[in-house]
Amino acid sequence: MNPILKTILAQARARVLMRRFGRDRRGLAAVEFALILPFLLLLYLGVVEVTQGVILNRKTTLAAATVSNIVAQYTTISSSSQVPDILKAANQIFAPYSTSQANVIVSCISIDANGKATVAWSNGLVAGTARPTGQSVTVPTALDIPNTSIVLGEASYAYKATFDFLHLGTINLYSPVYMSPRASTTITETS
């Protein structure tokens, strides 16, 4: 056979195969899935991490609100029995998440006649985290009423993402909640 004719026939067969290959759609879905899978996995893991962070942020606020709400109902509170129980109960709000990264603090803030706010007493869930007595505190201007007391509940959580693919590290969630004493003008702490 003539070499030129062989070349022409080979080119014709190649064109027919290319047309047939171009019309064949059998593997198209698998190829598209393989291309989009990494993006879908990244999106899924991102949604999981953001959801976990939002849940823990809400639990942090709820723990602070619970502590200040319960303590605000007392006129006198025991620092050796009642406050530790309240703090431990508030710590249960973080369940089923680990409470080793959680801390809850409750303080009674006294505001003198000049409007200066200081810590009257404070207790923390973790040893050494309570505010020092007499420490100056900045309170919101709406609550800075002379000759009053307010209860400050604080909760914090050191959140570390399970899949830290964005390398954000530890995110410190913090929530302060202020409440006025309900049964008296101040809450006295006893031992």
BAVO-350441 format. One line per 5 residues: their letters; for each residue x, y, z of N, C-alpha, C. Coordinates in Angstrom, 2 decimals, always signed. Atoms other than C-alpha are relative to their C-alpha. Example, Ala and Ser with C-alpha at 12.3 -4.5 7.8 and 13.67 -1.06 7.14 Angstrom:
2
AS	+0.89 -1.19 +0.00 +12.30 -4.50 +7.80 +0.90 +1.20 +0.00 | -0.82 -1.19 -0.06 +13.67 -1.06 +7.14 -0.77 +1.09 +0.73
//
This chain:
191
MNPIL	+0.84 -1.17 +0.00 +0.00 +0.00 +0.00 +0.89 +1.24 +0.00 | -0.71 -1.25 +0.16 +1.08 +3.49 -0.79 +0.16 +0.67 +1.37 | -0.21 -0.63 -1.30 +2.64 +5.29 +2.23 -0.88 +1.25 +0.18 | +0.84 -1.20 -0.12 +0.64 +8.47 +1.50 -1.43 -0.43 +0.32 | +1.34 +0.52 -0.25 -2.59 +6.45 +1.40 -0.11 -0.52 +1.43
KTILA	-0.01 +0.48 -1.39 -1.64 +4.78 +4.72 -0.15 +1.16 +0.97 | +0.04 -1.18 -0.87 -1.14 +8.20 +6.30 -1.40 +0.60 -0.01 | +1.34 -0.57 +0.11 -4.49 +9.46 +4.98 -1.01 -0.87 +0.74 | +0.92 +0.90 -0.72 -6.31 +6.34 +6.29 +0.21 +0.08 +1.52 | -0.29 -0.11 -1.43 -4.59 +6.64 +9.69 -0.58 +1.30 +0.56
QARAR	+0.56 -1.27 -0.44 -5.61 +10.29 +9.92 -1.53 -0.07 +0.06 | +1.46 +0.14 +0.03 -9.21 +9.41 +8.98 -0.48 -0.81 +1.20 | +0.37 +0.80 -1.18 -9.34 +6.68 +11.65 +0.15 +0.82 +1.29 | -0.24 -0.83 -1.19 -7.90 +9.11 +14.20 -1.13 +1.01 +0.17 | +1.10 -0.97 -0.08 -10.60 +11.70 +13.33 -1.28 -0.69 +0.47
VLMRR	+1.20 +0.74 -0.41 -13.35 +9.06 +13.69 +0.08 -0.33 +1.49 | -0.17 +0.32 -1.43 -11.95 +7.96 +17.08 -0.15 +1.25 +0.87 | +0.10 -1.25 -0.77 -11.66 +11.56 +18.27 -1.45 +0.47 +0.08 | +1.41 -0.38 -0.01 -15.28 +12.30 +17.24 -0.78 -0.90 +0.96 | +0.68 +0.95 -0.87 -16.47 +9.15 +19.01 +0.36 +0.29 +1.48
FGRDR	-0.45 -0.32 -1.35 -14.38 +10.06 +22.10 -0.67 +1.29 +0.49 | +0.64 -1.27 -0.36 -15.83 +13.61 +22.08 -1.47 -0.16 +0.32 | +1.43 +0.22 -0.26 -19.40 +12.26 +22.05 -0.24 -0.93 +1.19 | +0.15 +0.96 -1.10 -18.79 +9.64 +24.76 -0.10 +0.75 +1.33 | +0.26 -0.70 -1.26 -20.23 +10.89 +28.11 +0.01 -0.94 +1.20
RGLAA	+0.09 +0.98 -1.08 -19.89 +7.74 +30.23 +0.82 +0.37 +1.23 | -0.85 -0.31 -1.16 -17.06 +8.99 +32.50 -0.09 +1.44 +0.44 | +0.07 -1.42 -0.29 -18.09 +12.64 +32.63 -0.39 +0.28 +1.47 | +0.43 -0.22 -1.38 -19.89 +12.45 +35.99 +1.11 -0.33 +0.99 | -1.10 +0.37 -0.90 -16.94 +10.69 +37.62 +1.09 +1.06 -0.02
VEFAL	-1.03 -1.04 +0.11 -14.53 +13.33 +36.34 -0.46 +1.27 +0.72 | +0.53 -1.19 -0.66 -16.76 +16.18 +37.51 -0.01 -0.18 +1.51 | +0.01 +0.28 -1.43 -17.17 +14.55 +40.92 +1.42 +0.07 +0.57 | -1.39 -0.03 -0.46 -13.39 +14.10 +41.24 +0.52 +1.43 +0.07 | -0.44 -1.39 -0.02 -12.89 +17.78 +40.44 -0.64 +0.81 +1.13
ILPFL	+0.72 -0.79 -1.00 -15.50 +19.08 +42.90 +0.13 -0.56 +1.41 | -0.10 +0.63 -1.31 -14.85 +16.63 +45.79 +0.87 +0.78 +1.00 | -0.81 -0.75 -0.99 -11.98 +18.61 +47.43 -0.72 +1.26 +0.50 | +0.75 -1.19 -0.42 -14.11 +21.77 +47.46 -1.14 -0.37 +0.93 | +1.12 +0.43 -0.85 -17.10 +19.91 +48.94 +0.49 -0.42 +1.39
LLLYL	-0.56 +0.40 -1.30 -14.93 +18.38 +51.69 +0.43 +1.21 +0.81 | -0.43 -1.22 -0.67 -13.44 +21.76 +52.52 -1.21 +0.78 +0.52 | +1.23 -0.69 -0.41 -16.91 +23.32 +52.63 -0.65 -0.71 +1.18 | +0.62 +0.77 -1.09 -18.26 +20.53 +54.86 +0.77 +0.19 +1.31 | -0.81 -0.15 -1.21 -15.36 +20.72 +57.34 -0.09 +1.43 +0.53
GVVEV	+0.14 -1.39 -0.42 -15.63 +24.51 +57.41 -1.32 +0.25 +0.70 | +1.33 -0.16 -0.62 -19.35 +24.38 +58.19 -0.03 -0.68 +1.36 | -0.05 +0.71 -1.29 -18.71 +21.83 +60.96 +0.74 +0.85 +1.03 | -0.79 -0.79 -0.95 -16.04 +24.01 +62.58 -0.70 +1.30 +0.38 | +0.72 -1.23 -0.31 -18.05 +27.22 +62.31 -1.19 -0.29 +0.92
TQGVI	+1.13 +0.38 -0.83 -21.08 +25.46 +63.79 +0.44 -0.30 +1.43 | -0.52 +0.29 -1.34 -19.02 +24.14 +66.72 +0.36 +1.29 +0.73 | -0.37 -1.28 -0.61 -17.65 +27.63 +67.36 -1.21 +0.81 +0.43 | +1.22 -0.74 -0.33 -21.10 +29.23 +67.29 -0.70 -0.64 +1.21 | +0.62 +0.70 -1.13 -22.48 +26.57 +69.66 +0.75 +0.32 +1.30
LNRKT	-0.77 -0.27 -1.21 -19.63 +27.08 +72.14 -0.08 +1.47 +0.41 | +0.16 -1.42 -0.33 -19.95 +30.86 +71.92 -1.34 +0.22 +0.70 | +1.33 -0.12 -0.64 -23.65 +30.54 +72.78 +0.00 -0.61 +1.39 | -0.09 +0.64 -1.31 -22.88 +28.15 +75.65 +0.79 +0.87 +0.98 | -0.78 -0.91 -0.85 -20.31 +30.64 +76.98 -0.89 +1.12 +0.52
TLAAA	+0.93 -1.05 -0.42 -22.93 +33.40 +77.05 -1.05 -0.54 +0.96 | +1.02 +0.61 -0.86 -25.50 +31.07 +78.59 +0.55 -0.31 +1.39 | -0.61 +0.28 -1.31 -23.09 +30.03 +81.38 +0.14 +1.28 +0.81 | -0.15 -1.28 -0.72 -22.35 +33.68 +82.27 -1.36 +0.52 +0.46 | +1.34 -0.48 -0.36 -26.05 +34.57 +82.23 -0.60 -0.82 +1.12
TVSNI	+0.55 +0.88 -1.03 -26.99 +31.56 +84.35 +0.59 +0.32 +1.37 | -0.67 -0.29 -1.27 -24.42 +32.33 +87.05 -0.48 +1.33 +0.57 | +0.41 -1.31 -0.52 -25.31 +36.00 +87.33 -1.48 +0.02 +0.36 | +1.43 +0.07 -0.29 -29.04 +35.22 +87.23 -0.27 -0.68 +1.34 | +0.21 +0.73 -1.27 -28.85 +32.69 +90.08 +0.51 +0.81 +1.19
VAQYT	-0.59 -0.75 -1.12 -26.55 +34.81 +92.28 -0.81 +1.27 +0.28 | +0.77 -1.23 -0.19 -28.69 +37.93 +91.73 -1.26 -0.22 +0.84 | +1.20 +0.30 -0.78 -31.55 +36.18 +93.55 +0.27 -0.09 +1.51 | -0.37 +0.14 -1.42 -29.65 +35.93 +96.88 +0.11 +1.38 +0.67 | -0.33 -1.19 -0.79 -29.35 +38.49 +99.67 +1.34 -0.23 +0.70
TISSS	-1.26 +0.44 -0.61 -26.53 +36.58 +101.39 +0.37 -1.32 -0.65 | -0.43 +1.23 +0.69 -24.45 +33.88 +99.72 +1.27 -0.53 +0.64 | -1.16 +0.64 -0.63 -21.91 +31.41 +101.11 +1.07 -0.29 -1.07 | -1.11 +0.22 +0.94 -18.53 +31.41 +99.35 +0.56 -1.41 +0.09 | -0.56 +1.35 -0.15 -17.73 +27.93 +100.68 -0.94 -1.09 -0.49
SQVPD	+0.90 +1.07 +0.43 -20.88 +26.03 +99.76 -0.87 +0.39 -1.19 | +0.95 -0.33 +1.07 -23.36 +27.89 +97.55 +0.68 +0.44 -1.31 | -0.65 -0.51 +1.21 -21.08 +29.72 +95.11 +0.71 -1.11 -0.78 | -0.63 +1.08 +0.78 -18.96 +26.65 +94.21 -1.02 -0.91 -0.69 | +1.04 +0.83 +0.62 -22.14 +24.66 +93.56 -0.60 +0.69 -1.23
ILKAA	+0.54 -0.76 +1.13 -23.50 +27.41 +91.31 +0.99 -0.01 -1.17 | -1.01 -0.02 +1.06 -20.22 +27.62 +89.38 +0.14 -1.37 -0.66 | -0.09 +1.36 +0.57 -20.04 +23.83 +88.95 -1.23 -0.32 -0.85 | +1.21 +0.23 +0.78 -23.64 +23.73 +87.78 +0.05 +0.75 -1.33 | -0.14 -0.78 +1.23 -22.94 +26.48 +85.25 +0.99 -0.65 -0.95
NQIFA	-0.99 +0.70 +0.83 -19.97 +24.47 +84.04 -0.65 -1.13 -0.79 | +0.69 +1.09 +0.69 -22.41 +21.70 +83.08 -0.68 +0.47 -1.29 | +0.60 -0.55 +1.22 -23.86 +24.01 +80.43 +0.86 -0.33 -1.21 | -0.91 +0.27 +1.12 -20.80 +23.27 +78.31 -0.08 -1.45 -0.51 | +0.12 +1.40 +0.43 -21.69 +19.54 +78.09 -0.67 -0.05 -1.37
PYSTS	-0.94 +1.11 -0.08 -21.00 +17.52 +75.95 +1.44 +0.38 -0.33 | -1.36 -0.44 +0.31 -17.91 +19.63 +75.22 +0.87 -0.06 +1.24 | -0.94 +0.08 -1.11 -14.81 +19.38 +77.37 -0.06 +1.28 +0.84 | +0.04 -1.17 -0.87 -14.95 +21.67 +80.39 +1.39 +0.39 +0.50 | -1.34 -0.35 -0.44 -11.18 +21.73 +80.85 +0.44 +1.36 -0.55
QANVI	-0.34 -1.31 +0.57 -11.02 +24.86 +78.65 -0.97 +1.09 +0.46 | +1.02 -0.96 -0.43 -13.97 +26.56 +80.39 +0.36 +0.60 +1.35 | -0.14 -0.65 -1.30 -13.86 +29.06 +83.23 -1.21 +0.90 +0.22 | +1.16 -0.81 -0.35 -16.75 +30.76 +85.00 +0.35 +0.78 +1.27 | -0.29 -0.88 -1.14 -16.42 +33.72 +87.40 -1.27 +0.77 +0.33
VSCIS	+1.11 -0.86 -0.43 -19.06 +35.53 +89.45 +0.57 +1.01 +0.99 | -0.49 -1.08 -0.86 -18.41 +38.88 +91.12 -1.14 +0.93 +0.36 | +0.92 -1.05 -0.40 -20.35 +41.45 +93.06 +0.77 +1.32 -0.12 | -0.66 -1.28 +0.25 -19.46 +44.95 +91.90 -0.76 +1.08 +0.76 | +0.61 -1.11 -0.75 -20.11 +47.88 +94.26 +0.37 +1.31 -0.68
IDANG	-0.23 -1.32 +0.60 -20.50 +51.37 +92.85 -0.22 +1.03 +1.10 | +0.09 -0.96 -1.10 -19.76 +54.13 +95.36 -0.73 +1.28 -0.42 | +0.73 -1.25 +0.25 -21.30 +57.62 +95.60 +0.60 +0.80 -1.15 | -0.66 -0.72 +1.08 -18.75 +58.95 +93.10 -0.11 -0.73 -1.34 | +0.15 +0.76 +1.24 -19.62 +56.29 +90.52 +1.18 -0.91 -0.31
KATVA	-1.16 +0.88 +0.20 -16.40 +54.29 +91.01 -0.42 -1.43 +0.31 | +0.39 +1.41 -0.16 -17.02 +50.55 +90.51 +1.21 -0.83 +0.42 | -1.05 +0.88 -0.48 -14.92 +48.08 +92.50 -0.59 -1.36 +0.35 | +0.43 +1.36 -0.32 -15.08 +44.36 +93.22 -0.20 -0.13 +1.51 | +0.29 +0.23 -1.42 -16.79 +43.66 +96.56 +0.44 -1.41 +0.38
WSNGL	-0.45 +1.38 -0.16 -16.22 +39.89 +96.27 -0.07 -0.69 -1.35 | -0.05 +0.72 +1.27 -15.47 +37.40 +93.50 +0.42 -1.44 +0.25 | -0.36 +1.42 -0.06 -15.25 +33.62 +93.02 +0.09 -0.54 -1.41 | -0.18 +0.60 +1.32 -14.01 +31.58 +90.09 -0.06 -1.51 +0.07 | +0.07 +1.46 +0.08 -14.53 +28.02 +88.99 +1.40 -0.61 +0.08
VAGTA	-1.39 +0.46 -0.02 -10.81 +27.54 +88.37 +0.74 +0.81 +1.06 | -0.72 -0.67 -1.08 -8.55 +28.34 +91.34 +0.87 +1.13 -0.55 | -0.85 -1.12 +0.38 -6.88 +31.73 +91.08 -0.56 +0.88 -1.10 | +0.53 -0.81 +1.09 -9.19 +33.17 +88.44 -0.97 +1.08 +0.45 | +0.93 -1.01 -0.49 -11.45 +35.26 +90.65 +0.65 +1.38 -0.07
RPTGQ	-0.51 -1.37 +0.01 -11.12 +39.03 +90.46 +0.43 +0.39 +1.42 | -0.43 -0.43 -1.34 -9.18 +40.60 +93.35 -1.00 +0.98 +0.61 | +0.89 -0.92 -0.72 -11.32 +42.35 +95.96 +0.61 +1.40 -0.04 | -0.46 -1.39 +0.07 -11.10 +46.13 +95.54 +0.47 +0.42 -1.37 | -0.45 -0.32 +1.36 -10.09 +45.94 +91.87 -1.03 +0.92 -0.67
SVTVP	+0.89 -0.88 +0.75 -11.52 +48.77 +89.75 -0.53 -0.74 -1.21 | +0.66 +0.66 +1.12 -13.98 +47.60 +87.13 -0.71 +1.06 -0.83 | +0.75 -0.88 +0.87 -15.35 +49.42 +84.13 -1.32 -0.67 -0.33 | +1.33 +0.56 +0.27 -19.09 +48.85 +83.87 -0.67 +0.86 -1.08 | +0.71 -0.80 +1.00 -21.43 +49.95 +81.07 -0.62 +1.24 +0.63
TALDI	+0.48 -1.28 -0.55 -22.54 +53.56 +81.51 -1.44 -0.07 +0.47 | +1.40 +0.13 -0.41 -26.20 +52.55 +81.77 -0.12 -0.64 +1.38 | +0.04 +0.67 -1.30 -25.36 +50.47 +84.86 +0.82 +0.72 +1.07 | -0.88 -0.73 -0.92 -22.95 +52.96 +86.48 -0.83 +1.00 +0.82 | +0.89 -0.80 -0.85 -25.47 +54.22 +89.05 +0.61 +0.05 +1.39
PNTSI	-0.61 -0.11 -1.34 -23.98 +55.59 +92.30 -0.80 -0.70 +1.09 | +0.56 +0.66 -1.19 -24.61 +53.69 +95.55 -0.85 -1.23 -0.34 | +0.68 +1.25 +0.35 -25.69 +50.44 +93.88 +1.02 -1.12 -0.11 | -0.84 +1.17 +0.25 -24.35 +46.95 +93.32 -0.54 -0.74 -1.21 | +0.42 +0.86 +1.11 -24.42 +44.69 +90.30 +0.78 -1.30 +0.07
VLGEA	-0.65 +1.31 +0.07 -23.58 +41.05 +89.74 +0.58 -0.15 -1.41 | -0.67 +0.22 +1.28 -21.07 +40.29 +87.01 +0.31 -1.49 -0.13 | -0.31 +1.39 +0.31 -21.09 +36.76 +85.61 +0.86 -0.02 -1.26 | -0.91 +0.08 +1.15 -18.21 +35.95 +83.26 +0.28 -1.46 -0.32 | -0.37 +1.35 +0.44 -17.56 +32.84 +81.24 +0.96 +0.12 -1.17
SYAYK	-0.95 +0.02 +1.11 -14.68 +32.06 +78.94 +0.25 -1.45 -0.41 | -0.27 +1.34 +0.53 -13.80 +29.10 +76.75 +1.11 +0.13 -1.04 | -1.10 +0.02 +0.97 -10.55 +28.41 +74.89 -0.32 -1.04 -1.06 | +0.46 +0.92 +1.06 -11.85 +26.91 +71.64 +1.13 -0.29 -0.99 | -0.99 +0.47 +0.98 -9.46 +24.87 +69.51 -0.73 -0.86 -1.01
ATFDF	+0.71 +0.72 +1.05 -10.85 +23.68 +66.19 +0.54 -1.42 -0.15 | -0.39 +1.39 +0.19 -10.81 +19.93 +65.60 +0.83 -0.15 -1.27 | -0.71 +0.01 +1.28 -9.75 +20.35 +61.96 +0.48 +1.41 -0.27 | -0.50 -1.38 +0.12 -7.63 +23.50 +62.12 +0.73 +0.19 -1.32 | -0.64 -0.11 +1.31 -6.99 +23.64 +58.39 +0.26 +1.45 -0.39
LHLGT	-0.28 -1.41 +0.24 -7.04 +27.47 +58.44 +1.08 +0.54 +0.94 | -1.06 -0.35 -0.96 -4.43 +27.51 +61.26 -0.36 +1.23 +0.82 | +0.45 -1.10 -0.83 -6.44 +29.86 +63.45 +0.50 -0.13 +1.44 | -0.47 +0.22 -1.37 -5.11 +28.31 +66.65 -1.15 +0.02 +0.97 | +1.02 -0.04 -1.04 -7.01 +28.77 +69.89 -0.76 +1.32 -0.08
INLYS	+0.85 -1.19 +0.01 -9.94 +31.19 +69.83 -0.59 +0.13 +1.39 | +0.49 -0.22 -1.35 -10.78 +32.66 +73.23 -1.38 +0.65 -0.05 | +1.37 -0.49 -0.05 -14.54 +33.04 +73.62 -0.23 +0.57 +1.40 | +0.21 -0.65 -1.30 -15.60 +35.41 +76.41 -1.35 +0.70 -0.01 | +1.30 -0.66 -0.11 -18.95 +36.68 +77.63 -0.21 +0.53 +1.42
PVYMS	+0.39 -0.55 -1.30 -19.72 +39.08 +80.51 -1.50 +0.29 +0.01 | +1.43 -0.30 -0.15 -23.31 +39.41 +81.80 -0.19 +0.71 +1.34 | +0.27 -0.81 -1.19 -24.38 +42.10 +84.28 -1.48 -0.13 +0.38 | +1.37 +0.02 -0.51 -27.49 +41.82 +86.48 -0.06 +0.73 +1.32 | +0.23 -0.68 -1.28 -28.91 +43.84 +89.33 -0.49 -1.01 +1.02
PRAST	+0.55 +0.87 -1.04 -29.54 +42.12 +92.66 -1.50 +0.18 +0.07 | +1.47 -0.06 +0.03 -33.24 +41.27 +92.90 -0.63 +0.16 +1.37 | +0.64 +0.03 -1.31 -33.94 +40.75 +96.59 +0.51 +1.08 +0.95 | -0.56 -1.04 -0.87 -31.77 +43.53 +98.06 +0.85 +0.93 -0.87 | -0.85 -0.92 +0.77 -29.49 +46.39 +97.06 +1.38 -0.55 -0.24
TITET	-1.30 +0.64 +0.17 -26.38 +44.27 +97.49 -0.08 -1.45 +0.46 | -0.06 +1.39 -0.41 -25.41 +40.64 +98.00 +1.22 -0.16 +0.89 | -1.08 +0.16 -0.96 -23.33 +39.90 +101.07 +0.56 -1.43 -0.11 | -0.64 +1.31 +0.08 -20.81 +37.08 +100.88 +0.43 -0.41 +1.41 | -0.46 +0.57 -1.28 -20.23 +34.86 +103.92 +0.89 -1.19 -0.33
S	-0.90 +1.14 +0.25 -17.69 +32.08 +104.33 -0.63 -1.31 +0.30
//
